[in-house]
Each structure stands twice: as structure tokens, then as C-alpha cells.
């Protein structure tokens, strides 16, 4: 089983996530050490992406085979997009105009893509989903209201997903 997930921190995190979900834990977060390759992208990116591919594939397969994928939402995302072109130091800067996120299970219809970027991968141009919309889609999958106003301890109003609209076409 460990071989399937990968004998590394991310693989072990995915295996632990599966075990926690099997036992009814409602939310699990797994880190992959970040994707902030501002320089020397070739040093670590391939290893990190291979680990992510292996761990996520094993997690999805195991959740499906155990009948848990339909009731478990898997979200794979980064904190920011990256510039499409490498800089002279073999790094990439931040890019808020276009990046990829993945949702699976939890009612999401598999085998689809939603949205696209321009030919360079730099800017979203079709079916643009804001971070608020992405969070609203997660809330929708979890059955959470994005309309309820909660007050923080300091008296500030808080609305889940910051008034984003769920992408219901994914379900």
C-alpha cells in the first residue's frame, strides 16, 4: 500500500487522509511542500509533481474502490498561479490570471474540464472561476450555505466564500 502511495511525505499524507476519511473525519488537508519555484524550477519540480501524481492517483483509486469517492470531495489546488514563461534564473513569478485546480468526488461529475486559458497558459479566457467561486463550489458540494452571515469575535460580518457563486455545472 505504501508503494502505491509513494514512500515520501506527500504519499504518506494521502494514505493517512484515506484512513481518516474511512473513520469519518470530515476534513483533511495534505501539504506538498509548496510550489513556489521562484528560481531553479528544475531542481525540485519534477520530483514534487511525480509525488503528487502518485499520491493523488492512489488516494482516488482507494476512495473509489471503498465506495467513498461519491461522499468525499477531493480538492487539489495551489495558493497561486505561476507565470507561463521561465525567468533567466529558471524560476516563475506569481500569476493570479490563470491557474489550475482539481475537484473530484463529492458529487462532481468526473472526466470533465471547466474553463481554459489562452494559448500560453497565462490568462483564463473561458468559464473563468474566481477564488470566491471556487470556494463557493466546495461549499456547495459540502452542503454549506454561502448566504448565512456569521459574526466574528470582533463583530465583523463573515460570509462563506465571500459571495462567490458555485459552479453547479460540475455536478
MIBADREN-120603 format. One record per residue (C-alpha): residue number from 0; residue in three letters; x, y, z. Coordinates in Angstrom, 3 decimals. Each point is the difference from the previous one (the first is absolute). Last residue first. Example, Ala and Ser with C-alpha at 12.3 -4.5 7.8 and 13.67 -1.06 7.14 Angstrom:
2
  kollum  kolgu        xx        yy        zz
       1    Ser    13.670    -1.060     7.140
       0    Ala    -1.370    -3.440     0.660
This chain:
171
  kollum  kolgu        xx        yy        zz
     170    Unk   -22.237    18.416   -10.592
     169    Unk     2.621     2.075    -1.842
     168    Unk    -2.663     2.266    -1.548
     167    Unk    -0.759     1.196     3.551
     166    Unk     3.013     2.335    -0.005
     165    Unk    -0.790     1.551     3.357
     164    Unk    -0.389     3.793     0.148
     163    Unk     2.317     2.005     2.233
     162    Unk    -1.444     2.331     2.635
     161    Unk     3.184    -0.091     2.139
     160    Unk     0.233    -3.814    -0.024
     159    Unk    -1.634    -0.285     3.441
     158    Unk    -1.374     3.357     1.105
     157    Unk     1.628     1.812     2.928
     156    Unk    -1.331     3.074     1.785
     155    Unk     2.416     1.745     2.370
     154    Unk    -0.932     0.118     3.684
     153    Unk     3.454    -0.643     1.461
     152    Unk    -0.748    -3.639     0.812
     151    Unk    -1.117    -0.416    -3.602
     150    Unk    -3.637     0.268    -1.009
     149    Unk    -1.472    -2.552    -2.356
     148    Unk    -2.127     0.950    -2.997
     147    Unk    -1.742    -2.958    -1.624
     146    Unk    -0.204     0.192    -3.798
     145    Unk     2.825    -2.348    -0.994
     144    Unk    -1.834    -2.928     1.511
     143    Unk     1.868    -3.260     0.472
     142    Unk    -1.078    -3.245    -1.670
     141    Unk     3.566    -1.253    -0.365
     140    Unk    -0.118     0.135    -3.792
     139    Unk    -1.480     3.507     0.196
     138    Unk     2.753     1.113     2.385
     137    Unk     2.637    -1.308    -2.425
     136    Unk    -1.695     1.858    -2.843
     135    Unk    -0.165     3.153     2.145
     134    Unk     3.752    -0.306     0.592
     133    Unk     0.627    -0.190    -3.746
     132    Unk    -2.368     2.932    -0.575
     131    Unk     1.875     2.088     2.589
     130    Unk     3.337    -0.928    -1.625
     129    Unk    -1.457     1.225    -3.297
     128    Unk    -1.070    -2.452    -2.691
     127    Unk     0.350     1.105    -3.633
     126    Unk    -2.109    -2.043    -2.384
     125    Unk     2.294     0.883    -2.936
     124    Unk     2.971     2.406    -0.193
     123    Unk     2.244    -0.756     2.969
     122    Unk     3.396     1.643    -0.506
     121    Unk     3.557    -1.341    -0.203
     120    Unk    -0.364    -3.485    -1.458
     119    Unk     1.809     1.136    -3.159
     118    Unk    -2.903    -0.900    -2.314
     117    Unk    -2.489     1.934     2.139
     116    Unk    -1.506    -1.714     2.992
     115    Unk    -2.897    -2.395     0.305
     114    Unk    -3.159    -0.634     1.941
     113    Unk    -1.517    -3.153     1.389
     112    Unk     1.496    -3.384    -0.669
     111    Unk    -1.919    -3.210     0.164
     110    Unk     0.663    -3.649     0.723
     109    Unk    -1.872    -0.295     3.263
     108    Unk    -3.360     1.511     0.975
     107    Unk     0.532     1.703     3.364
     106    Unk    -2.324    -1.438     2.663
     105    Unk     2.590    -0.201     2.770
     104    Unk     2.572    -1.565    -2.286
     103    Unk     2.557     2.124    -1.799
     102    Unk     1.056     3.647    -0.062
     101    Unk     3.222     1.179    -1.613
     100    Unk     1.498     3.480    -0.140
      99    Unk     1.968     1.612    -2.796
      98    Unk     1.348     3.494    -0.394
      97    Unk    -0.562     3.171    -1.976
      96    Unk    -0.099     3.725     0.724
      95    Unk     1.472     0.005     3.539
      94    Unk     3.529    -0.611    -1.276
      93    Unk     2.900    -0.086     2.444
      92    Unk     3.517    -0.229    -1.417
      91    Unk     1.747    -2.985    -1.553
      90    Unk     3.575    -1.107     0.423
      89    Unk     2.784    -1.239    -2.277
      88    Unk     2.235     2.928     1.045
      87    Unk    -0.509     1.601    -3.451
      86    Unk    -3.761    -0.007     0.557
      85    Unk    -2.229    -2.859    -1.091
      84    Unk    -3.133     0.841    -1.934
      83    Unk    -3.538    -1.003     0.994
      82    Unk    -0.016     2.065     3.157
      81    Unk    -1.280    -1.931     2.999
      80    Unk    -3.441    -0.302     1.568
      79    Unk    -0.540     0.437     3.714
      78    Unk    -0.724    -1.930     3.213
      77    Unk    -0.007    -3.324    -1.757
      76    Unk    -2.868    -2.402    -0.480
      75    Unk    -1.147    -3.566     0.332
      74    Unk    -3.526    -0.427     1.326
      73    Unk    -1.379    -3.448     0.818
      72    Unk    -3.661    -0.077     1.050
      71    Unk    -0.976    -3.203     1.771
      70    Unk    -3.522    -1.465    -0.158
      69    Unk     0.213    -1.292    -3.567
      68    Unk     3.635    -1.018     0.525
      67    Unk    -0.692    -2.208     3.006
      66    Unk    -1.106    -3.277    -1.597
      65    Unk     3.155    -1.794     1.137
      64    Unk     1.280    -0.490    -3.571
      63    Unk    -0.628     3.679    -0.785
      62    Unk     1.800     1.272     3.118
      61    Unk     2.909    -2.321    -0.750
      60    Unk     0.301     1.121    -3.613
      59    Unk    -0.259     3.680     0.893
      58    Unk     2.654    -0.318     2.714
      57    Unk     2.327    -2.020    -2.227
      56    Unk    -0.292     2.521    -2.841
      55    Unk     0.498     2.898     2.428
      54    Unk     3.155    -1.518     1.464
      53    Unk     1.564    -0.908    -3.348
      52    Unk    -0.730     3.286    -1.745
      51    Unk     1.108     2.052     3.019
      50    Unk     3.247    -1.936     0.333
      49    Unk     0.725     0.424    -3.717
      48    Unk    -0.753     3.735     0.298
      47    Unk     2.426     0.423     2.912
      46    Unk     2.767    -1.978    -1.683
      45    Unk    -0.385     1.891    -3.272
      44    Unk    -0.166     3.380     1.743
      43    Unk     3.057    -0.429     2.202
      42    Unk     3.220     1.157    -1.682
      41    Unk    -1.516     0.878    -3.387
      40    Unk    -1.827     3.008     1.430
      39    Unk     3.287     1.676     0.879
      38    Unk    -1.516     3.300     1.111
      37    Unk    -3.402     1.372     1.063
      36    Unk    -1.301    -3.558     0.343
      35    Unk    -2.702     0.551     2.610
      34    Unk    -1.757    -3.330    -0.399
      33    Unk    -0.381    -0.789     3.675
      32    Unk     1.233    -2.841     2.196
      31    Unk    -2.720    -2.401    -1.079
      30    Unk    -2.563     0.611     2.725
      29    Unk    -3.013    -2.177     0.830
      28    Unk    -3.194     1.336     1.560
      27    Unk    -2.752    -2.229     1.414
      26    Unk    -3.618     0.922     0.674
      25    Unk    -2.923    -2.059     1.293
      24    Unk     1.758    -2.841     1.827
      23    Unk    -2.289    -3.024    -0.243
      22    Unk     2.358    -2.923     0.585
      21    Unk     0.447    -0.778    -3.680
      20    Unk     0.730     3.703    -0.550
      19    Unk     2.833    -0.221     2.542
      18    Unk     1.465    -3.077    -1.707
      17    Unk    -0.139     1.662    -3.396
      16    Unk     1.649     3.140     1.379
      15    Unk     2.746    -2.120     1.578
      14    Unk     0.705    -1.550    -3.387
      13    Unk     0.081     3.433    -1.636
      12    Unk     2.348     1.323     2.695
      11    Unk     2.283    -3.035    -0.405
      10    Unk     0.190     0.748    -3.718
       9    Unk     0.764     3.654     0.705
       8    Unk     2.741    -0.814     2.522
       7    Unk     1.694    -2.596    -2.192
       6    Unk    -0.228    -3.729    -0.634
       5    Unk    -2.510     0.266    -2.798
       4    Unk    -3.732    -0.670     0.157
       3    Unk     0.139    -3.350    -1.778
       2    Unk     3.256    -0.954     1.759
       1    Unk    -1.637     0.749     3.354
       0    Unk    -2.803    -2.423    -0.846
